[in-house]
Each structure stands twice: as C-alpha cells, then as structure tokens.
Amino acid sequence: MRAAALAAAALGLAATARAASPVAGGVVMSREWRVHRGTDTVEEFSGDVRYHAGPTSVRCEEATYRHDADSWLLRRDVSVERTLDSGDRVAAKGQRAFLRMKDRSGWLLPGKGERLEMRRTPAEGGDPDLGRADRLDWAGEQASLTGEVHLWGPRVECWSDRADFDDRTGELHLSGGRPSLRKFPGWTETDDWAGAVKAEDVRAWQAQRILTADGAVTGWLEFSTPKKARSSK
C-alpha cells in the first residue's frame, strides 16, 4: 500500500569532457554546462545529467537550475529516486519535472501518450510496490498521484482517480471515480485476512492494520480458519 511520494534537496568545480558543479547542496554532473548571469543566475545542464544531494538522486537529459527561486526544471527521460524518512526507497520516471528545494516540493509528468512509472521498495526488503498514474505531486513526506491511478504489490492493489499518501502517518487515501482496493494477507507477519472494497472514499493504514470505506460501500472479507491445536499424547 505504498504509493508514491517524492522531493529533492557539494564539491569542487571542473570543466573537462564532463562538467561538475556544486548546486543546491549537491553535485551536478553533465556533458555540457552553461551559466547565465544577470538579475538571476541560471545554470543549464545537458547530456546525461546527474544530480545527487542527501537522500535524493536525479537523472535526465536536460536540467535548468534557477538560483533565486532555488528550483529545478528537468526534461527528457527524467528519473527521481529518494530515500524517505521511513527508510523506504521511492523511484519514479517521467519526461518533465519541477523541484523546489526550499519546501522540498515538486511535480513529475509523463510524455505525451505515456504514463508515469513508480516503484517503492520497503526498508525491510522484500518485493516492491509498483504504480502508474498521469501525474505525481509531492511536498515533504506527502505525495499525491492523479489520473487513472493504479497501485499494486504483494500487500495491496488499488484503482482510483487520486491517491494521497502521507509517509509520516502511513495513510493511503483513495478518492475519485469510486476507488477500489483489494487487500492481500501479509501486512504484518500475523496478518492473514484478505478483502476487497469499493466506495466513494477509501483509507488504509498499514502499521495499524486499519482499512476504512465510506459512501455506498460494497466488498467482501475473508478470514482464514484458525489452525487447530495439535493434541499431545
């Protein structure tokens, strides 16, 4: 039930076959690098652009950094990876992105006729949760997916027009288009129930093992039969 959620946050300067620049608390590597100075200093990077700062790593083909706004505009084959405070690793791919460093917010969009591709790998290991959507927005530890959202993994699969995830509370909120969610056994080691629900509003918390649904709710629940205790002779 991990969705998605994403943001962005220094070393010397070199100009060889590959340029490196300390920008926004991280290091940028690219094949070409241009600096435009004026009322606002703007740096342009192109060709296999790589940026790393703290828990965030970014790759793309073109990037523009504006100093006054402390923001990035990324274009062409954009991939963003970040380690959340929970330790989970989130990765997303698209064609155009905007990162605002001051408040760790931004957005990611796919190319024309394409869909965003996302992956979230739990800190404790195991199979990742995957997702597709038309747009990803984030601010700090909160993220929102919109546009025919489909999330799936070993614990849950869901569909909705919108999915909001808060990594601080572990809440997944599905809304729009009468969202549906199917829950598989295994949220925890002792969890053995399965179910599916369709409603106007669906919320789930993995740590607390809570699932709620409101508005014309339909669905089913299935509990495993308790194992009989073995008798000793």
C-alpha positions as CSV (number, residue, x, y, z in Angstrom):
1,M,0.0,0.0,0.0
2,R,2.8,2.2,-0.6
3,A,2.3,4.9,-3.1
4,A,4.2,7.2,-4.0
5,A,5.7,10.1,-2.6
6,L,8.9,12.3,-3.9
7,A,11.1,15.6,-3.4
8,A,14.7,17.0,-4.0
9,A,17.2,18.7,-1.7
10,A,28.8,20.0,-2.8
11,L,32.0,19.6,-4.3
12,G,34.5,21.4,-6.5
13,L,34.1,22.6,-10.0
14,A,35.6,21.1,-13.1
15,A,35.2,21.6,-16.8
16,T,36.6,18.7,-18.8
17,A,34.8,16.3,-21.1
18,R,32.3,16.2,-18.3
19,A,31.2,19.2,-16.2
20,A,30.6,19.1,-12.5
21,S,29.0,21.9,-10.5
22,P,28.0,22.3,-6.8
23,V,24.4,23.3,-6.9
24,A,21.6,23.3,-4.3
25,G,23.5,21.3,-1.7
26,G,24.6,18.6,-4.2
27,V,26.8,17.8,-7.1
28,V,25.6,18.0,-10.8
29,M,27.3,16.1,-13.5
30,S,26.6,16.6,-17.2
31,R,28.2,16.6,-20.6
32,E,27.6,20.3,-21.2
33,W,27.2,23.2,-18.7
34,R,26.3,26.8,-19.3
35,V,25.9,29.7,-16.7
36,H,23.8,32.8,-17.5
37,R,24.4,35.7,-15.0
38,G,22.1,38.6,-14.6
39,T,19.4,39.6,-12.2
40,D,19.0,35.9,-11.6
41,T,21.8,33.3,-12.1
42,V,20.7,30.4,-14.3
43,E,22.6,27.2,-14.9
44,E,21.8,24.9,-17.7
45,F,23.0,21.3,-17.9
46,S,22.5,18.9,-20.8
47,G,23.6,15.4,-21.7
48,D,23.3,12.6,-19.2
49,V,22.6,15.0,-16.3
50,R,23.1,13.5,-12.8
51,Y,22.3,15.3,-9.6
52,H,22.7,13.9,-6.1
53,A,22.1,15.6,-2.7
54,G,21.3,13.9,0.6
55,P,18.6,11.3,0.1
56,T,17.7,12.4,-3.4
57,S,19.2,11.4,-6.8
58,V,18.0,12.7,-10.2
59,R,18.9,11.8,-13.8
60,C,17.7,13.4,-17.0
61,E,18.9,14.8,-20.3
62,E,18.3,18.5,-19.7
63,A,18.1,20.5,-16.5
64,T,17.8,24.2,-15.6
65,Y,18.6,25.5,-12.1
66,R,17.4,29.0,-11.1
67,H,19.4,30.4,-8.1
68,D,16.8,33.0,-6.9
69,A,14.0,30.5,-6.9
70,D,16.2,27.6,-5.8
71,S,14.4,25.4,-8.2
72,W,15.0,22.9,-11.0
73,L,13.2,22.2,-14.3
74,L,14.1,18.7,-15.6
75,R,13.3,17.5,-19.1
76,R,13.6,14.2,-21.1
77,D,14.0,10.8,-19.6
78,V,13.6,12.0,-16.0
79,S,14.1,9.6,-13.2
80,V,14.0,10.6,-9.5
81,E,15.0,8.4,-6.6
82,R,14.7,9.3,-2.9
83,T,15.1,7.5,0.5
84,L,12.2,8.6,2.8
85,D,12.5,9.2,6.5
86,S,10.9,5.7,6.9
87,G,13.9,4.1,5.1
88,D,11.7,3.1,2.1
89,R,13.2,3.9,-1.3
90,V,11.0,5.6,-3.9
91,A,11.7,5.9,-7.6
92,A,9.6,7.4,-10.4
93,K,10.2,8.0,-14.2
94,G,8.7,10.6,-16.5
95,Q,9.6,13.2,-19.1
96,R,9.3,16.6,-17.3
97,A,9.7,17.5,-13.6
98,F,9.9,20.6,-11.4
99,L,11.7,20.6,-8.0
100,R,11.5,23.4,-5.5
101,M,14.3,23.0,-2.9
102,K,13.0,25.5,-0.3
103,D,10.0,23.4,0.7
104,R,11.0,20.1,-0.8
105,S,8.1,20.1,-3.2
106,G,7.6,19.4,-6.9
107,W,5.8,17.5,-9.7
108,L,6.5,14.9,-12.3
109,L,4.7,14.4,-15.6
110,P,4.9,11.7,-18.3
111,G,5.4,12.3,-22.1
112,K,2.5,12.6,-24.5
113,G,0.6,9.3,-24.6
114,E,2.7,7.9,-21.8
115,R,2.2,7.1,-18.1
116,L,4.3,7.7,-15.1
117,E,6.1,4.6,-13.7
118,M,6.8,4.3,-10.0
119,R,8.4,1.9,-7.6
120,R,8.6,1.8,-3.8
121,T,10.9,-0.6,-2.0
122,P,10.3,-1.2,1.7
123,A,13.3,-0.6,4.1
124,E,13.0,-4.1,5.4
125,G,13.4,-5.5,2.0
126,G,11.1,-7.7,0.0
127,D,9.1,-7.2,-3.2
128,P,8.5,-3.6,-4.2
129,D,5.1,-1.9,-4.7
130,L,4.6,-0.5,-8.2
131,G,2.3,2.2,-9.6
132,R,1.2,4.1,-12.7
133,A,-0.5,7.5,-12.9
134,D,-0.8,10.6,-15.1
135,R,0.8,13.0,-12.6
136,L,2.8,13.0,-9.3
137,D,2.9,15.9,-6.9
138,W,4.8,16.0,-3.6
139,A,5.7,18.2,-0.6
140,G,8.0,16.9,2.0
141,E,6.8,13.4,3.1
142,Q,3.4,13.8,1.4
143,A,2.7,12.7,-2.2
144,S,-0.3,12.7,-4.5
145,L,-1.0,10.7,-7.6
146,T,-3.7,11.7,-10.1
147,G,-5.2,10.4,-13.3
148,E,-6.2,6.7,-13.5
149,V,-4.1,5.7,-10.6
150,H,-3.2,2.0,-10.4
151,L,-1.0,0.7,-7.5
152,W,-0.1,-2.9,-6.9
153,G,2.2,-5.0,-4.9
154,P,2.4,-8.0,-2.5
155,R,0.2,-6.4,0.1
156,V,-2.5,-4.5,-1.8
157,E,-3.8,-3.5,-5.3
158,C,-6.0,-0.4,-5.9
159,W,-7.5,1.8,-8.5
160,S,-8.7,5.4,-8.2
161,D,-8.7,8.9,-9.8
162,R,-6.5,10.2,-7.0
163,A,-4.2,8.6,-4.3
164,D,-2.7,10.6,-1.4
165,F,0.0,9.2,0.7
166,D,1.4,10.6,4.0
167,D,4.7,8.8,4.9
168,R,4.6,10.4,8.4
169,T,1.3,8.6,9.3
170,G,1.4,5.8,6.8
171,E,-2.0,6.7,5.5
172,L,-3.1,5.9,1.9
173,H,-6.2,7.9,0.9
174,L,-8.1,6.9,-2.3
175,S,-10.7,9.2,-3.8
176,G,-12.5,10.0,-7.1
177,G,-14.0,7.5,-9.6
178,R,-15.3,5.2,-6.8
179,P,-11.9,3.8,-5.8
180,S,-11.5,0.1,-5.2
181,L,-8.9,-1.6,-3.1
182,R,-8.0,-5.3,-2.7
183,K,-6.1,-6.3,0.4
184,F,-3.9,-9.4,0.5
185,P,-2.7,-11.2,3.6
186,G,0.7,-10.2,4.9
187,W,0.5,-6.5,6.0
188,T,2.3,-8.0,9.1
189,E,3.6,-11.4,10.0
190,T,0.5,-12.3,11.9
191,D,-2.0,-10.8,9.4
192,D,-3.9,-13.5,7.5
193,W,-7.1,-11.8,6.2
194,A,-8.0,-10.7,2.7
195,G,-10.7,-8.5,1.3
196,A,-11.8,-6.0,-1.3
197,V,-13.8,-2.8,-1.1
198,K,-15.3,-0.3,-3.5
199,A,-16.6,3.0,-2.1
200,E,-16.6,6.8,-2.6
201,D,-13.7,7.2,-0.2
202,V,-11.2,4.6,0.9
203,R,-8.4,4.9,3.5
204,A,-5.8,2.4,4.8
205,W,-3.1,2.4,7.4
206,Q,-0.6,-0.5,7.2
207,A,1.1,-0.2,10.6
208,Q,-2.3,0.0,12.4
209,R,-3.8,-2.6,10.1
210,I,-6.8,-0.4,9.6
211,L,-9.0,-0.1,6.4
212,T,-12.0,2.2,6.2
213,A,-14.5,2.9,3.4
214,D,-17.3,5.5,3.2
215,G,-20.1,6.1,0.7
216,A,-22.1,3.3,-1.0
217,V,-19.7,0.6,0.2
218,T,-19.5,-2.8,-1.4
219,G,-17.0,-5.6,-1.0
220,W,-16.0,-8.7,0.8
221,L,-13.8,-10.0,3.6
222,E,-12.2,-13.4,4.0
223,F,-10.6,-14.7,7.2
224,S,-8.5,-17.8,7.4
225,T,-9.7,-20.7,9.5
226,P,-7.7,-20.8,12.7
227,K,-5.4,-23.8,12.8
228,K,-6.4,-26.5,15.3
229,A,-4.0,-27.0,18.2
230,R,-2.2,-30.3,18.0
231,S,-3.0,-32.7,20.8
232,S,-0.1,-34.3,22.6
233,K,-0.3,-37.9,23.8
